[in-house]
Amino acid sequence: MKSYFVSSFRYNAWANKRVVRALVEQSVQTPAILRLAGHLFAAQLIWLHRIKGISPPDIKLWDDYTFEALQELTPSDQGWIDHIEGEEDLSRKVSYNNMAGQPFTSNLDAIMAHVLHHGAYHRGQIALLMRREGFSPVDTDYIIWNREMTNQLSGRV
C-alpha cells in the first residue's frame, strides 16, 4: 500500500509541475485559472501540515495567486513523498480542524486519497479553462506519466 501512495504522489508532483510549466510558458494571466491552481496547491500544503500535526501555513485556500506564488507552493509535492516514505502507519488517525475551525478525525490513507483525487479534479478544471481561454492545456493523465517513467515515450512524437 505504501508503494502505491508513494508512486501516486510522484505522479501528482509530475502533473502539478507540468501544469505550472504550461501556465508560465504560455503566460496565462487569467485570474480564474491562477486562482484554481493556487487553490489546488494551497490545499495540498494545508493537508500536509495537518497530517504532520503542525500549525497551518499562513496561506489562503482561495486567493489571487501569481506564477511566483504557485511555484513556491509546489515544493509541498516533495514533502508529501518524503512524509509517506517515512510513515509507519498509513491507516493512523489524523485529527485536525477544517477551514471553518470544525474538528474532524480521518484515517491518513483517506486523506491521501482525497488529496490525489482533489488534484486530478482541479487539474481537469484548469485544462478546461485553459482551452476555453485559447491556451493549450498540458496532458496530465496518469498513463502518460507511467509511460514516461517506464521509458516508453522515447523517440515518439
N, C-alpha and C positions, 0 to 999 in steps of 0.2 A: 504494500500500500504506500509506503514511504516513497519508493522509487516512482510510482505513478504521479504523486503530487510534486516531487522534485522535477520530473520531466514536464509536467503540465505547467509549472511556474516558469520553467525555462522557455517553453513555448510562449507563455504570457509575456515574458520580458521581450522576447524577439518581436512579437506582434506590436507591443507598445512602442518599441524603438522604431519600427517601420512606420507607424502612424506619425510619430513626431517628425521623423525624417521627411515624410511626404508633406507634412504641413509646412515645414521650414523650406524645403526645396521649391515648393510652389507658392511660397509667400502668402499662405492662407491667412487672411485677416478677418474673416467672417466671425463676428462675436459668438454666434450660436455654436459654431464648430469648436472654437477655442474654449468656450465655457464647458462644453460637453467633455472635451478631452481633459480639461482641468478637473472636472468632477470625477472622472474615472481614476485619474492618478491620485487625487486627494483622498478618495475613498480607500484606495489600496493602502496608502500611508496610514490613514486613521485606523484601519483594521489591523495593520501590522503593529501599531502601538498598543492596540487593545490586547492582542494575543501575547505580546511581550509583557503586559502588565505595567506599562509606563504611561506617563501623562500624555494626553492627546497633543498632537502637534498644533502649533499656532497657525492653522490654515482654515479656510472656509471650505465647506463641502461644495458649495456653488459660489463661484466668483468669476470675475473677468480676468482671465489668465493671458499672459503673454507667452511667446515662444520660450523666453528665458525661464519663466516660472515653470512651464511644462517640463523643460529639460532638468530643472532642479528636483522635480518630483519623481522622475523615472528611476533614480537610483534605489527607490524602495523595492524595485523588482529584484535586485540582488539581495536585499535584506530579507525578502521572503524566502528565496532559495537557501540562503545561509541558515535562516531560522529553522526551516523544515529539515534540512540535513542534520541539524543538531538536536532536533526534537526527539524525545524518548517516547512520548505517548500521544499519538495523533487523535485519540478519542477523548483526551482530557477535557474537563470542563473549563470554560473561559467565562468569567463574569466581567461585565462591562456595562457602561451606560450608553444608550444610544444618543443621537444628536439632540434629542429633546430632554435628555437627562434621566430617562427611564431606565431602571436596572433590568438586565437580562442575563441569562446564562445559556451558552450554546457549546456544543462539542467543537473542538478545534477543527476536525475534519469537515464539519458542516460549514464552518466559517470559510475554510479554504475553498470548498466547492462553490460557495456563494461568490467569493472574490473572483474566481475564474469565470463563472457564468456572467457575473456583472460586467467583467471586462469584455467578454465576447459580445454581449448585448450592446454595450455602448460603442465598441469599435464598429459594429454594424451600422449603428445610427450615424456615426461620424462619416462612414463611407457613403451612406445615402445622402447626407447633407453636402458632402464634397461634390458628388456627382450632380446634384441639383444646382450647385453654385458654379458648375463648369470646370471643376477641378478633376483630377484623375485620382480616385481612391486607390490605395495600395491593397494588394491581396494579403490578408492575414489568416487565411484558412490553415487549420492545424496540419492538413495533409501537405501543404507547401512547406511548412517548417520541417515536417518529418522527412520529406524528400531531400531538403537541403542538408539535414543532419545525417542522412544516410548516403550523401553524395550521389543522388540520382539525378540531379539537375545540371551536373557539369556538362558544359558544351551544348546545352539546349537553349534555344531561344524562347 
